[in-house]
Amino acid sequence: MPLKKKDAEPLLIGSTNILGFLNLLICLRDHWQRENYKQKRFIQVCRVWEGTPFADNFYSATQDSTVQLGKAFFKTYNFPVIITCCCSNYGPYQPEEEFIPQSIIKALRREVIPVYGDGTNLQEWMYVLDQASVLSKILLEGQPGEVYNLGSGEYISNLELVKIIQSSVTNMEGSALKDPESLEQEKEQEKSPVSLDLEKNEELDLKEKAVTIGREHIRNITWQGSYSLREGIRETVQWYRENRAWWDSSG
């Protein structure tokens, strides 16, 4: 499987995710101490589960480093940071290299959607507005120094997720298809929308092992998401349809 952009330049990614985040922590700590903001709290958002046995790519390793930096600043400087680690999220403005926007864009272009491995790996997804909602809740009710693994509780295989995306695109685009040839092409897309690759992606298994921690933390702050996976995908597909100029460089 080819390297993603975020793994292809380790020095740049390390400088941004580790040194950049360290500089941010130092600036926030200094401002907090100088202004004597005793009641202030700061929230940190990471993309790697706390408790994951190991990071299987360089980007994940740098994200795990930010978790450790946040915990160290709380213990060393008593800096009131609350650390959050979310399951895979999705929504508007996500770059095309990510799985869901890539699948949506290929479906809108009537292209075959690639799925690595056998497509049966389970992954947990959270819509971006739900993530914003739970972050607001944790900022108000969470405990500084704690690490909150955030999960939606909705698991789905990559193959089933692609089918939902394909169905959403077909339903939204169907009314715009006027000629018989286009309708016939759409039927063919529905029959065979997925291309399988033999490479296996182990990252999803690691996230699945850590989900119980996230569910326990979410129960402790009494939070409930507003979007089911199908609703979130429908909203996301609609956004990419209405904002084609944002991702389609062909004009």
C-alpha positions as CSV (number, residue, x, y, z in Angstrom):
1,M,0.0,0.0,0.0
2,P,1.5,3.4,-0.9
3,L,2.5,5.8,1.8
4,K,0.0,8.5,2.7
5,K,1.1,12.1,2.4
6,K,1.2,12.4,6.2
7,D,3.8,9.5,6.4
8,A,5.9,10.5,3.4
9,E,7.8,13.4,5.0
10,P,8.8,12.3,8.5
11,L,10.9,15.4,9.4
12,L,8.1,17.8,8.4
13,I,5.5,15.7,10.3
14,G,7.7,15.4,13.3
15,S,8.5,19.1,13.4
16,T,4.8,20.0,13.1
17,N,3.2,17.4,15.4
18,I,5.9,17.1,18.1
19,L,7.9,20.4,18.1
20,G,4.9,22.4,16.9
21,F,2.7,21.0,19.6
22,L,5.4,21.5,22.3
23,N,5.8,25.1,21.3
24,L,2.0,25.5,21.6
25,L,2.0,23.9,25.1
26,I,4.8,26.2,26.2
27,C,3.0,29.3,25.0
28,L,-0.3,28.3,26.6
29,R,1.4,27.4,29.9
30,D,3.3,30.8,30.0
31,H,0.1,32.7,29.2
32,W,-1.8,30.8,31.8
33,Q,0.8,31.4,34.5
34,R,1.3,35.1,33.6
35,E,-2.5,35.9,33.5
36,N,-3.1,33.7,36.6
37,Y,-6.1,31.9,34.8
38,K,-6.8,29.6,37.7
39,Q,-10.3,28.6,36.4
40,K,-9.2,28.1,32.8
41,R,-9.0,24.7,31.1
42,F,-7.3,23.7,27.9
43,I,-8.4,20.7,25.7
44,Q,-6.0,18.7,23.5
45,V,-7.3,16.7,20.5
46,C,-5.3,13.7,19.3
47,R,-6.0,11.0,16.7
48,V,-4.4,8.0,18.4
49,W,-6.1,6.0,21.1
50,E,-4.6,6.1,24.6
51,G,-3.8,2.5,25.5
52,T,-3.0,1.4,21.9
53,P,-0.1,-1.1,22.2
54,F,2.0,0.6,19.6
55,A,1.7,3.0,16.7
56,D,2.0,1.2,13.3
57,N,3.0,4.3,11.2
58,F,5.1,7.4,11.8
59,Y,2.2,9.8,11.8
60,S,0.5,7.8,14.6
61,A,3.8,7.7,16.6
62,T,4.0,11.5,16.5
63,Q,0.3,11.8,17.6
64,D,1.0,9.4,20.5
65,S,3.9,11.7,21.5
66,T,1.6,14.6,21.8
67,V,-0.5,12.6,24.3
68,Q,2.6,12.0,26.4
69,L,3.6,15.7,26.2
70,G,0.1,16.7,27.4
71,K,0.3,14.3,30.4
72,A,3.8,15.5,31.2
73,F,2.8,19.2,31.3
74,F,0.0,18.4,33.7
75,K,2.2,16.5,36.0
76,T,5.2,18.7,35.8
77,Y,3.7,22.2,35.6
78,N,0.2,21.5,36.9
79,F,-1.1,22.8,33.6
80,P,-4.8,22.1,33.4
81,V,-4.9,20.3,30.0
82,I,-7.6,17.7,29.2
83,I,-6.4,15.2,26.6
84,T,-8.9,13.7,24.1
85,C,-8.2,10.9,21.6
86,C,-11.1,10.3,19.1
87,C,-11.9,7.4,16.9
88,S,-11.9,8.0,13.2
89,N,-13.9,11.1,12.4
90,Y,-15.3,12.5,9.1
91,G,-17.3,15.4,7.7
92,P,-16.9,18.5,5.5
93,Y,-13.4,19.9,4.5
94,Q,-11.6,16.6,5.1
95,P,-8.8,16.1,2.5
96,E,-9.3,13.7,-0.3
97,E,-6.6,11.2,0.8
98,E,-8.8,10.2,3.8
99,F,-11.0,7.1,3.3
100,I,-14.5,8.6,3.5
101,P,-13.9,11.7,1.3
102,Q,-11.9,9.7,-1.1
103,S,-14.7,7.2,-1.5
104,I,-17.3,10.0,-1.8
105,I,-15.3,11.8,-4.5
106,K,-14.7,8.7,-6.5
107,A,-18.4,7.8,-6.3
108,L,-19.3,11.3,-7.5
109,R,-16.9,10.9,-10.4
110,R,-18.4,7.5,-11.2
111,E,-15.0,5.9,-10.5
112,V,-14.3,2.6,-8.8
113,I,-13.7,2.9,-5.1
114,P,-10.7,1.1,-3.7
115,V,-10.8,-0.9,-0.5
116,Y,-7.6,-2.2,1.0
117,G,-7.5,-5.7,2.4
118,D,-10.6,-7.8,2.2
119,G,-12.8,-5.0,3.4
120,T,-14.0,-6.7,6.5
121,N,-12.0,-4.8,9.1
122,L,-14.2,-3.0,11.6
123,Q,-13.7,0.7,12.2
124,E,-15.5,3.1,14.5
125,W,-16.5,6.5,13.1
126,M,-17.8,9.8,14.6
127,Y,-19.3,12.7,12.6
128,V,-17.4,15.9,13.1
129,L,-20.3,17.8,14.7
130,D,-20.7,15.1,17.3
131,Q,-17.0,15.3,18.0
132,A,-17.3,19.1,18.5
133,S,-20.2,18.5,20.8
134,V,-18.4,16.0,23.0
135,L,-15.3,18.1,23.1
136,S,-17.4,21.0,24.5
137,K,-18.9,18.7,27.1
138,I,-15.5,17.4,28.2
139,L,-14.1,21.0,28.4
140,L,-16.8,21.8,30.9
141,E,-17.0,18.6,32.8
142,G,-13.7,16.7,32.2
143,Q,-10.9,16.4,34.7
144,P,-7.5,18.1,33.9
145,G,-4.8,15.5,33.4
146,E,-7.3,12.8,32.3
147,V,-7.1,11.2,28.9
148,Y,-10.5,10.7,27.2
149,N,-10.8,8.1,24.4
150,L,-13.9,9.1,22.4
151,G,-15.9,6.6,20.5
152,S,-19.3,6.7,18.9
153,G,-20.0,3.0,19.4
154,E,-20.9,2.5,15.7
155,Y,-18.7,0.0,14.0
156,I,-18.8,-0.9,10.4
157,S,-16.6,-2.7,7.9
158,N,-14.9,-0.7,5.1
159,L,-16.9,-2.7,2.6
160,E,-20.3,-1.9,4.2
161,L,-19.3,1.8,4.6
162,V,-18.5,2.0,0.9
163,K,-21.9,0.6,0.1
164,I,-23.6,3.3,2.3
165,I,-21.6,6.0,0.5
166,Q,-22.4,4.5,-2.9
167,S,-26.1,4.4,-2.0
168,S,-26.2,8.0,-0.7
169,V,-24.5,9.3,-3.8
170,T,-26.8,7.3,-6.1
171,N,-29.9,8.6,-4.3
172,M,-28.8,12.2,-4.5
173,E,-27.4,12.1,-8.0
174,G,-30.2,9.9,-9.5
175,S,-32.6,12.7,-10.1
176,A,-30.0,14.6,-12.1
177,L,-29.3,11.7,-14.5
178,K,-31.6,12.3,-17.5
179,D,-30.3,10.2,-20.4
180,P,-30.7,6.4,-20.6
181,E,-27.0,5.9,-21.1
182,S,-26.2,7.6,-17.8
183,L,-28.8,5.5,-16.0
184,E,-27.3,2.3,-17.4
185,Q,-23.9,3.4,-16.2
186,E,-25.2,4.1,-12.8
187,K,-26.7,0.6,-12.6
188,E,-23.3,-0.9,-13.5
189,Q,-21.7,1.2,-10.7
190,E,-24.2,-0.2,-8.2
191,K,-23.3,-3.8,-9.2
192,S,-19.5,-3.4,-8.9
193,P,-18.6,-0.2,-6.9
194,V,-15.6,-1.7,-5.1
195,S,-12.1,-2.8,-6.0
196,L,-10.3,-5.0,-3.5
197,D,-6.6,-4.9,-2.8
198,L,-4.8,-7.8,-1.2
199,E,-2.9,-5.7,1.3
200,K,-4.1,-5.8,4.9
201,N,-4.4,-2.8,7.1
202,E,-3.8,-3.6,10.8
203,E,-4.5,-0.1,12.2
204,L,-8.2,-0.8,12.6
205,D,-7.7,-3.8,14.8
206,L,-5.7,-1.6,17.3
207,K,-8.5,1.0,17.6
208,E,-11.0,-1.7,18.2
209,K,-9.1,-3.1,21.2
210,A,-9.1,0.3,22.9
211,V,-12.7,1.3,22.5
212,T,-13.9,0.1,26.0
213,I,-11.8,2.9,27.6
214,G,-13.5,5.5,25.4
215,R,-17.0,4.2,26.2
216,E,-16.4,4.3,29.9
217,H,-15.2,7.9,29.8
218,I,-18.1,9.0,27.7
219,R,-20.6,7.4,30.1
220,N,-18.9,9.3,32.9
221,I,-19.8,12.7,31.3
222,T,-23.2,11.7,30.1
223,W,-23.0,12.5,26.4
224,Q,-25.0,11.2,23.5
225,G,-24.2,11.8,19.8
226,S,-26.8,13.4,17.5
227,Y,-25.9,11.7,14.2
228,S,-26.1,8.1,13.3
229,L,-23.5,6.9,10.8
230,R,-25.9,6.9,7.9
231,E,-27.1,10.4,8.8
232,G,-23.5,11.7,9.1
233,I,-22.6,10.1,5.7
234,R,-25.6,11.7,4.1
235,E,-24.7,15.1,5.4
236,T,-21.1,14.6,4.3
237,V,-22.0,13.4,0.8
238,Q,-24.3,16.4,0.4
239,W,-21.5,18.8,1.4
240,Y,-19.1,17.3,-1.2
241,R,-21.8,17.5,-3.9
242,E,-22.5,21.1,-3.1
243,N,-18.8,22.2,-2.8
244,R,-17.3,20.4,-5.8
245,A,-15.0,23.5,-6.5
246,W,-13.3,22.8,-3.2
247,W,-12.0,19.4,-4.2
248,D,-12.3,19.2,-8.0
249,S,-9.3,20.9,-9.6
250,S,-10.5,19.9,-13.1
251,G,-13.1,22.7,-12.9
